[in-house]
Amino acid sequence: MIKIADNTGAKIVQCINIPGGTRKHYAQIGDIVVGTVKKAEPRKLIKKHEIVKVLIIRQRKEIKRADGSYIRFDDNAGVVVDAEKKPRGGRVSGPMAKEIKEKGFDEVATLATELV
C-alpha cells in the first residue's frame, strides 16, 4: 500500500505490478509501479478502482547513498505519473529523496517542497 503525496485525488494505491521482468520483486525510490486506487477523494481527477502508474518518492526501508550514508522515511509514498513520466498532479506534499532528480524525473523533483 502506497500513500499518494500529490493533489490528483488518489489517497491510497495498492501495488499490483512492478515492471522489469519476473525477477523484480521489490520497488525502491525512483521506480515506477502499477497500482489500483483503493481510496480517493470525491470529485477529483482520479477515481477509485482506477489503474495508475506511481513513481515511488519515499520508502520506509533504508537505502544506501553513494557517500555511504543511509536515508529512511516515515512512510511509503508516491506520485501519480502519466505514460510520459510526467506528474499528473500540480503539487507534492512532504519531503522527497534527491535520487528522484538523479534518476531523471526533474519535473517531479521541481514540485517537491523539500529535497532530502
Long-range contacts (C-beta under 8 A, 24 or more apart in sequence): 1-38, 1-76, 2-33, 2-35, 2-54, 2-56, 2-76, 2-77, 2-78, 3-75, 3-76, 3-77, 3-78, 4-54, 4-77, 4-78, 4-79, 4-80, 5-57, 5-58, 5-77, 5-78, 5-79, 5-92, 5-93, 5-94, 6-79, 6-80, 6-87, 6-88, 6-89, 6-90, 6-91, 6-92, 6-93, 6-111, 7-89, 7-90, 7-91, 8-44, 8-45, 8-46, 8-80, 8-88, 8-89, 9-40, 9-41, 9-43, 9-44, 9-45, 9-46, 9-47, 10-37, 10-39, 10-40, 10-41, 10-44, 10-46, 10-50, 10-52, 10-80, 11-39, 11-40, 11-41, 12-37, 12-38, 12-39, 13-37, 13-38, 13-52, 13-54, 13-78, 13-80, 14-38, 15-54, 16-51, 27-56, 28-56, 28-59, 28-61, 28-63, 29-56, 29-57, 29-58, 29-59, 29-63, 29-97, 29-99, 29-100, 30-55, 30-56, 30-97, 30-99, 30-100, 30-102, 30-103, 30-105, 31-55, 31-56, 32-56, 32-81, 32-85, 33-78, 45-88, 45-89, 46-80, 46-88, 52-80, 53-80, 53-81, 53-82, 53-83, 54-78, 54-79, 54-80, 54-81, 55-79, 55-80, 55-81, 55-85, 55-87, 55-100, 55-105, 55-108, 57-92, 57-96, 57-97, 57-100, 57-108, 57-112, 58-94, 58-95, 58-96, 58-97, 63-97, 63-99, 65-99, 71-97, 71-116, 73-97, 79-108, 79-111, 81-108, 87-111
